Amino acid sequence: MKRRKQEKSLVAAVCYFGLYLLITISLLVRQPFGSPPDENNRYLIPAYIAEHGTLPNGYDPEIRIDSYGFSYAFQPILPYIIQGYAMRLAGIFTDSQDVMLYTARSVNLLFGLVMAVFVMLLGQKWFSDRRLAWLFSFLVTFLPQAIFMHTYVNTDSCCLLSIAIILYALTCGLREGFRLSSSLLLAAGIILCALSYYNAYGYILSSILLFVAFYMRREKGKASFDGRSFLKWGSLIAAVVLVGIGWWFIRSAVLYDGDFLGLKAREDCAALYAVPGWSPETRVTWQNRGYSVWEMLRETTFLELSRMSFIGIFGAMSIPLSPWIYRFYRALFFGGVLLCVLIPRRKCGKLTGLLPGRKGLEVFFHANLIFCMWMPLFLSIQYSYTTDYQPQGRYLLPALLPLAYYTVRGMEKGFYNDVWERLSRRFGKDLSLVRNRLLSAVVLCLCLLAAGCILWAVFGSVYPYYAQNPGAL
């Protein structure tokens, strides 16, 4: 029996990683340069690093975006740094521009591959039933928009990897106590997050809060705090993180007159060099036209476009997918989360929570997950309202892992609640075997549907579009 389970797990792993590599490599080489959102402007930074061997100043005209007047170098650029030096290494052997582009994109492909590993490990930590763990992995890894992020030059790919690492390290630390491995892993996740994408900084805040909460206990009506362990592992994590990210923020503070985040400097650069109508002072936004946030949401396609592009819109927001793909994911996410909310855990027999034995800490953990789900949406609304950025699903992707967790958790509750026991008593038969086979069938179908969705998205939508529009931007 054990050998049979191992064989099934091996088959699932081969399908999982094989499908990931098939899709990402196909998209990596097929997408024209600049077709993915703003890739041509993002690519300026790794190309600069590859040519000069140094990091650019955000004001450097070589990397500035002509219309907006600023560059992406004001924000953390760790993924671009890795891509730039990988391109510089590749340049020793060839000067082909195609090879340079594929090299830069391949860094994100590797980020996605490592993320797929951590998502698989996280699923095994979060779900005792391996079938549900695999379903969680397939939902996260093969969501069309998520896999799209790993196929072109951006910082979102590294951001998604950092979230998977942070959640895995937190889960290990909160369950088993923080040790050297979980502490270093958490520090690595925080570094990758801090140096990739501001949208996901909620996970850094949540990591700090949960780490502190872990060492707080209440026993026999008295509160206690394990200060010794807190300082031991907290100091290690803080030291590694400061070494890993301090250099960037110190550099920014030196270059931009104390603006260590680079946000004000970017606005100043845009004010100096943007074309008329695109500078911060003259750009027309919902805010400076006097509209409210509610009016923006009501009178535009913000919510619809955000929902669709969270599931998947390829190209420069120009290649929508089959309506059935949107319906499938919408029904799956909505149905799973609804079951998770409506079915109390007390009705689910021996089904354990994320952190057995620490009910208060588990409630706080879920509060932080929910915060990390909603924060990207609030930031996306702010971007569209104050800066008139187009709503894009990639802004919301930091919410993907918690959303997938609650979706699969809802299904788990549906199959492991006491309804099955009541039905067994009523019919005088043990229905556990029926439930077990039904769960296997449902999970297999959903995994196949998720795989089918991404295959159809790529070969049924993206490829035909580029065949009809060669060189499309």
N, C-alpha and C positions, 0 to 999 in steps of 0.2 A: 504493500500500500504506500509506504513511504517513498519507495523508488518510483512508483507511478506518479505521485505528486511532484517529485523532482523533475520527472520527464515533462510533465505538463507545464511546470514553471519555466523549464528551458525552452519549450516551444513558444510560450508566451513572450519570453524575453527576446528570442530571435525575431519574432514577428514585430515586436515593439521597436527594437532598435533598427531592424531592417527597413521597416516602413519609414521611420524617421529619416534615415540616410537616403533612401530612395527619393523622398519628397524634397528634402532640403537641397540635395545635390542637383536635382532636376531644376528647381527654381533658381538656384545659384547661377547656373550657366545659361539659363534660358531668358531671364529677365534682362531687357536692355538697360544699359547704364542710365541712371537718372529716372527710370520709370517708377521705382518705389518712392514714397514720399520724401522729397527734398534730399535724395541721396547725393545728387551732384554737389550740393552745398556742404553736406557732411563730409563727403569724400575729400574736400579740399584740405582738411586737417591731416589725415593720415598721409596724403600725398605730399604735403609740406614736410612732415616729419621724415618720410622716406627720402626726400630730396636733400634736406638740410641736416638731418640727424639731430635736430634740436626741437624743443617745443615752441610753438608760435605764441606771440603776444596777441591777445584778442583784437587789438587795433591794427594788426598787420594787414595791409591792403591785399596781400596775396591770398588771404583766406576770407576776406570780407564778402558778404552777400550784397551784390550791387543794389538791389531794390531796397532791402531793409536797412542796409548800412551798418550792420553789426556782423559778428561771426559767432560760430558755436564754440570758439575757444575760450570764451569767458566762463563757461560752465565746466564742471568736471568732465574730463575727456579720457579717462583710463582706457576704455575700449579702443579709442582712436590711437592712443599711444601704442598699444599692443599691435594694432593693425599696421601702423606706420613703420614700426621696426621689423615686423614680419615682411612688409613690402620691401624694406631696405635690404633685408637678407635675400629675398627672392631676386632683387635687382642685381645681385652679384652674378647670377646665372643667365638672366634674360632682361631685355628692355621692352618686352611685349606689354602693352597697356592692358590687354585682356588678362594676362597672367597677374598683373598688379591688382586689377579689380577683383579677380577671383580669390587672390590671396587675402585681401582685406575682408571680403565677404566670408571666407572660410574661417576666420577668427570667430565670427558670430555663429557659424555652423558648429564649431567646437563648444562655444558657450552653451548652445542649445543641447548638444549631446551630453555634456556634463550635467546640465539641468535635468535632462531626462533621467539620468541615473539617480539624482537626488529626489526627484519626484517619485520614482519607483520606491526608493528607500523610505520616503516619507509616508507613502501610501501603506507600506507594511507596518509602520509605527502607528498610524492613525486607525487602521482597520484590522481587526483580528482575523477576519475572513479574507483570505488571499484573493478570492475572486473579486471582492469589492475593492481591494487594494489595486488590482490591475485595472478595474474600471476607472478608478480615480486617475491613475497614470495615463490612460488613453484619453480621458476627457481633457486633462491639462495639456498634454504634449501635442495632441492632434487637433486642438481647436484651430481652425484655419488661420485666424489672425495671429495666434501665438506662434505657430510654426513659420508664418510669413516673416516675423521679426528676426528669425535666425538666418535669413537668406539675403540680407542686404546690409549696407553700412549704416549703423545707428548705435545708440547707447542703450536702447530698450532691451536688447537681448541680454546684455550683461546684468541689467537691472532685474530681469526675471530670474536669472540664475541666482543672483544674490538673495532674492526672496526665498527661493527653495532652500538655499543653504541656511539662512537665518531660521526658518521655521523648523527645519530638521534638527539644527543644533539646539534650539530652544526646547523642542520636544524631548530630545535625549537628556538635556540638562535638568529640565523640570521633572522628568520621570525618575531618573536614576541618580540625580545629584550632579552638579557641574564638576567635571574632571578635566584633565589636560586636553583630551581630544575634543570634547564638546565646547570647551572654552576657546580653544584656538579656532575651531570651526566657526563659532559664533563671531569671533573677531574678524575672520576672513570674509564672512558674509556681510558684516557691517562695512568693512573697507570697500568691497565691491559695490555695495549699495551707495555709499557716500560719494564714490568717485564715478558714478555712472548717471544717476537720474534723481533729481530733486523730488519728483512725484512720489517716490517710494520711501521718503524719509520717515513716514509714519511707522514703518517697520523698525527703524532704528530707535525711535522713541518707545515703541511697545517693548522692544528687547530690554531696554533699560528698566522700564517699569516692572516687567515680569521677572527680571533677574533680582531686583530688590524685593519684590513680593515673595519670591521663593524662600528667602531666608527669614521671613516673618511667619510666626506660628502663634496659635492660640491654644493653649492646653490648660485644662482645669480652670477655665475662666481667666487665665492670665496670659498676656501677650509677651512674646519673647522674640529676640532677634539674634541670629547667629552671626555676630559681627566678625568673628575670626575667619570663618569660611568666606563670608562676603568680601572681606578685604583681600583674602588670598587670591580668590579667582577673579574678583572684580578688578583688582590691580593688574593682574595679568592681561585680562581682556582690554582694559583701558590703555595699557602700555603698548600692546600690539596695534591697537586701532590708531593711537596717536602717531606712532611711527609710520603706519601705513598711509594715513591721510593728512597728517600735519604738514608735510612738505608742500602739498598742493595749496592748502589754504594760506600758508605763510607766503608762498610764491605769489598768490593772488593779491594778498594784502600789500606786498612790496610793489607789485606792478601797478595796482589800481588804487593807490593812495588809501590804503586801509580797508578797501572793500573786499573782504576775504571771500565773500560769496560770488562776487563779480556781477551781481544783478544791476546795481546802479551804474557800473562802468559800461555795461552793455547798453543800457538806456542812453547814456551820454554819447556812446559811439554812434548809436542809431540817430540821435538828434543831430550829430555832426555830418553824417554821410548818407543818410537815407534820401531817396528821391522824393520829390514833393508828393504829398499824400500818404507816404508810408512812415514818416517820422512819428515818434510818440506824441508830439504836439499837434500834428495835423491829421493823424489817422482817425478815421470815423469809426466809432464803436457804439455799441448799444448804450454803454454808460454815458458817454459824452453827448449822446443825442437825447438824453433825458428819459430813456425807457427804464422800466424796472426789470429785474431778473425774471420775474414771472411772465412779463410781456414777451421777453426774448424766447422763453421756453414755449409759450403758447403760440407765438406767431411764426416760429421757424420749425425746421425739421430737426432741431438739435437732438431731441430724445430718440427719434426714429433713426437718425443717421448714427448716433452714438451706439445704439443697440445693434444695428446691422454691422457696423465696422468693428465692434467688439467681437462679434462672431467671425467676421471676415469680409473685407473688401480689399482686393489686391490692386496693384499698380498705384498710380497717384490718386487713390480713392476713385478709380475709374472702372474697376472690373468687379461688379457685384456678382454674387453667387446665385445658385438656383434657389428659388423661394422655399423649396423643401428643406434645404439645409438650415435656413433661418428658422423655419417652423420646428424642425427637429430639436435644435438646441434651445429654442425658446420654451418648448414644452418640457424638455428634460430639466432645464435649470429651474423653471417655475414649479414643476411638479415635485421635484426632489426637495427643494427648499420648503415648499408648502407642507410636505409630509414631515420634514424635520421640525417645523414649528408646531404643527398640530398634534403630533404624537408625543406624549410625555415619556420621558425615559423610564419612569417607574412602571410603565406598562410594557416594558421591553425585556422582562425577565432578567437574565444574567448579563445583559448587554452593558458593558462598562463604558465609562467616559474616557476622555483623553488622558486625564491625570487621576488614576484611581487612588482613593484615600485622601485627596486634597480637594474637597468640594469647593471651598472658597477660592482657591487658586485657579481651579478649572473655570469657574464663573468669570473670574477676572481675565483668564486667557481668552475666553470667547468674546468678552467685551472688547478686548484688543483686536481680535480678528475682525469683528464687525466694524470697528473704527478703521482698520486698514482697508476694508472693503469700500467704505463710503468716502473716505478721504480723496481718492482719485477722482470720483465723480464731482465732488465739490470744487476741486482744483480745475477740472475741465470746464465746469460752468463758469468759474472765475476767468479762465483764459478767454473764453468766447465772449463774455460780457465786457471785460475791461480792455481786452486787446484784440478782439474780433478774430481769434484763431478759429479755424475750421474745426468742428468737433470730430475727433478721430478716436477709434476704438483703442489705439495704442496708449492713449492717455489713461484708459481705464484698466489696462491689463494687469497692473499691480493687484487688482482685486481678484484675479482669476483663481489662485490656489484656495483661498478661503471659500469662494463661491462653489468651486468644485467639491470641496470638503462637505459643505452643508447639503449639496445636491446628493452626493453618494450616502451621506449620513441619513438623509431622509429615506432613501431606499432601504438602507440597513434597518432602520426602525420599522419600515413597512413589512419586512420579512421576519423580524425577530420580536414582534410584539405579541401580547398574550391572546390575541384573536385566534392564533393557530392552536393554542392550548384549549381554548373553549370549543373550537371546532372539533378537536380530537376527542374531547369528552362527549360532545353531542353525538358524534358518529361512532363512538366506541372504537376508534382506530387511531393509531399513532401516525399523524400526518407529517412528521418531521422529514421523512424521506421525500414526500411529495413537495414540501417546501424547498428542500435542498435541491431537487432537480429543477424546480421552477426557477429558483434563484440562478442556478447555473445557466439555464436557457436565456433568462432575461439579460444577465451580464454578458453572455456571449453575443447576443443580438445587438446590444448597445455598443459593445466594443467593435463589432463588425460594421455597424452603422457609422460610428465615429471614423473608422478607417475608410469606409466608403465615401463619407462626406469630404474628407481631405483629398482623396484620390479624384473624386469628381470635380472638386474645386480647382485642382491643378490641371487635370487632363481634359476636363469638360468645360472649363470657363477661362482659365488663364492662358493655356496654350492656344486655343482657337482665337482668342483676342489678339495675341501677338502675331499669329499667323496672318490675320486679316489686317493688322496694323503694325507692320514691321518697323522697328525703331521707335515705337510709340513712347511718348513721354507723358 
